[in-house]
Amino acid sequence: MPCSAAALSSAITDNTGGETLSLAKFCVYKLTDALPDITEDLTIDGNQGTIERSYAPGTPDFRIFTVDDDVDLTLNQVNLRNGDSGDDDGGAIYNDNGTVTVNGGTFIGNATEDGNDGGAIYNNDGTVTVTGATFTGNRANDGGDGGAIYNDNDATITRSTFIGNGADDGGAIYIDDTTDVADCNFTGNGANEGGAINVEDGSPTVTGSDFFKNQAEDGGGIYNDDV
């Protein structure tokens, strides 16, 4: 695919289901407007490319991907940067009721504002699987929860790294339903409750994970409100 935000937008619009888009190697796709919603199954291979919301002054707030009901989105080594959903949830990805699979890649500096949740990823009623990704400096600002990930349904997060993310509750991850966390590293995340992980509801499992210098008023590493 050409190194062009317009070409990426057109390819998503033209996708009839089950296609694979390969980003140009090392390309930075600078978005000045939101990409089309993902309405058909789609796989994107990153090839060390980055999709970012432009840093230019005056760029409107928008998230990078919105995944519709019953749609599968797979991201392979895709880097997502500077998404900002403003007064909505999910700074980089909002999964309504689909299936989102993230294999590798980085999420850097994505955000929500005005108390909305999921600085990088918000999973509403769908399924999210994250393997080997890195989340750095994502934030749910102004009282929002889940600096990197807010899960409200079903999530599996494995071998991923969370550094310097922040929120009101759940500096890295906010859990409100079934969530499995395994072999992850949490460093320097912060919140009022649950500097790394806040458990609001559900029956989460956390195994084989490291917690270092996460900070909170209650539960620097993990705060469980469902006990």
Long-range contacts (C-beta under 8 A, 24 or more apart in sequence): 3-27, 3-28, 3-29, 3-49, 4-29, 5-29, 5-30, 5-31, 5-32, 8-35, 8-51, 9-33, 9-35, 9-36, 12-36, 12-38, 12-42, 15-40, 15-42, 16-40, 17-41, 17-42, 18-42, 19-43, 20-44, 20-45, 21-45, 22-47, 23-47, 23-49, 23-51, 23-78, 24-49, 25-49, 28-52, 30-54, 31-62, 31-64, 32-56, 32-59, 33-60, 33-62, 34-62, 34-63, 34-64, 34-66, 35-64, 35-65, 37-66, 37-67, 37-68, 38-65, 38-66, 38-67, 38-68, 38-71, 38-73, 38-98, 39-68, 39-71, 40-71, 41-71, 41-72, 41-73, 42-71, 42-72, 42-73, 42-74, 43-73, 43-74, 43-75, 43-76, 44-73, 44-74, 44-75, 44-76, 44-78, 45-76, 45-77, 45-78, 46-75, 46-76, 46-77, 46-78, 46-79, 46-104, 46-105, 47-77, 48-77, 48-79, 49-78, 49-79, 50-79, 50-80, 50-81, 51-78, 51-79, 51-80, 51-81, 52-79, 52-80, 52-81, 52-82, 52-83, 53-81, 53-82, 53-83, 53-84, 54-82, 55-82, 60-86, 61-85, 61-86, 61-87, 61-113, 62-86, 63-88, 63-90, 63-91, 63-92, 63-93, 63-94, 64-92, 64-93, 64-110, 65-92, 65-93, 65-94, 66-90, 66-93, 66-94, 66-96, 67-93, 67-94, 67-95, 67-96, 67-98, 67-100, 67-126, 68-96, 68-97, 68-98, 69-96, 69-97, 69-98, 70-97, 70-98, 71-98, 71-99, 72-98, 72-99, 72-100, 72-101, 73-98, 73-99, 73-100, 73-101, 74-100, 74-101, 74-103, 75-100, 75-101, 75-102, 75-103, 75-105, 76-103, 76-104, 76-105, 77-103, 77-104, 77-105, 78-102, 78-105, 79-105, 79-106, 79-107, 79-108, 80-105, 80-106, 80-107, 80-108, 80-110, 80-120, 81-106, 81-107, 81-108, 81-109, 81-110, 82-108, 82-109, 82-110, 83-110, 83-111, 83-120, 84-110, 84-111, 84-112, 84-113, 85-111, 85-112, 85-113, 85-116, 86-112, 86-113, 86-114, 86-116, 87-113, 87-114, 87-116, 88-112, 88-116, 89-116, 89-117, 89-118, 89-122, 89-124, 89-150, 90-117, 90-118, 90-120, 90-121, 90-122, 90-150, 91-118, 91-119, 91-120, 91-138, 91-139, 91-140, 92-119, 92-120, 92-121, 92-138, 93-120, 93-121, 93-122, 94-118, 94-122, 94-124, 95-121, 95-122, 95-123, 95-124, 95-126, 95-127, 95-128, 96-124, 96-125, 96-126, 97-124, 97-125, 97-126, 98-126, 98-127, 99-126, 99-127, 99-128, 99-129, 100-126, 100-127, 100-128, 100-129, 101-128, 101-129, 102-128, 102-129, 102-130, 102-131, 102-133, 103-131, 103-132, 103-133, 104-131, 104-132, 104-133, 105-133, 105-134, 106-133, 106-134, 106-135, 106-136, 107-133, 107-134, 107-135, 107-136, 107-138, 107-148, 108-136, 108-137, 108-138, 109-136, 109-137, 109-138, 110-138, 110-139, 111-138, 111-139, 111-140, 111-141, 112-139, 112-140, 112-141, 112-144, 113-141, 113-142, 113-144, 114-141, 114-142, 114-144, 115-141, 115-142, 115-143, 115-144, 115-168, 116-140, 116-144, 117-144, 117-145, 117-146, 117-150, 117-167, 117-174, 118-144, 118-145, 118-146, 118-149, 118-150, 118-174, 119-144, 119-146, 119-147, 119-148, 119-165, 119-166, 119-167, 120-147, 120-148, 120-149, 120-165, 121-148, 121-149, 121-150, 122-146, 122-149, 122-150, 122-152, 123-149, 123-150, 123-151, 123-152, 123-153, 123-154, 123-155, 124-152, 124-153, 125-152, 125-153, 126-153, 126-154, 127-153, 127-154, 127-155, 128-154, 128-155, 128-156, 128-157, 129-155, 129-156, 129-157, 129-158, 130-155, 130-156, 130-157, 130-158, 130-160, 131-158, 131-159, 131-160, 132-158, 132-159, 132-160, 133-160, 133-161, 134-160, 134-161, 134-162, 134-163, 135-160, 135-161, 135-162, 135-163, 135-165, 135-172, 136-162, 136-163, 136-164, 136-165, 137-163, 137-164, 137-165, 138-165, 139-165, 139-166, 139-167, 140-166, 140-167, 140-168, 140-174, 143-168, 144-168, 145-169, 145-170, 145-174, 145-198, 146-170, 146-172, 146-173, 146-174, 146-198, 147-171, 147-172, 147-189, 147-191, 148-172, 148-173, 148-189, 149-173, 149-174, 150-174, 150-176, 151-175, 151-176, 151-177, 151-179, 152-176, 152-177, 153-177, 153-178, 154-178, 154-179, 155-179, 155-180, 156-180, 156-182, 157-181, 157-182, 157-184, 158-182, 158-183, 158-184, 159-183, 159-184, 160-184, 160-185, 161-185, 161-187, 162-186, 162-187, 162-189, 162-196, 163-187, 163-188, 163-189, 164-188, 164-189, 165-189, 165-190, 166-190, 166-191, 167-191, 168-192, 168-193, 169-193, 169-194, 169-198, 169-200, 169-223, 170-194, 170-196, 170-197, 170-198, 171-195, 171-196, 171-198, 171-214, 171-215, 171-216, 172-196, 172-197, 172-214, 173-197, 173-198, 174-198, 174-200, 175-199, 175-200, 175-201, 175-202, 175-204, 176-200, 176-201, 176-202, 177-201, 177-202, 178-202, 178-203, 178-204, 179-204, 179-205, 180-204, 180-205, 181-205, 181-206, 181-207, 181-209, 182-206, 182-207, 182-208, 182-209, 183-207, 183-208, 183-209, 184-209, 184-210, 185-209, 185-210, 185-212, 186-210, 186-211, 186-212, 186-214, 186-221, 187-211, 187-212, 187-213, 187-214, 188-212, 188-213, 188-214, 188-215, 189-214, 189-215, 190-214, 190-215, 190-216, 191-215, 191-216, 192-216, 192-217, 192-218, 193-217, 193-218, 193-219, 193-223, 193-225, 194-218, 194-219, 194-221, 194-222, 194-223, 195-219, 195-220, 195-221, 195-223, 196-220, 196-221, 196-222, 197-221, 197-222, 197-223, 198-222, 198-223, 198-225, 199-223, 199-224, 199-225, 199-226, 200-225, 200-226, 201-225, 201-226, 202-226
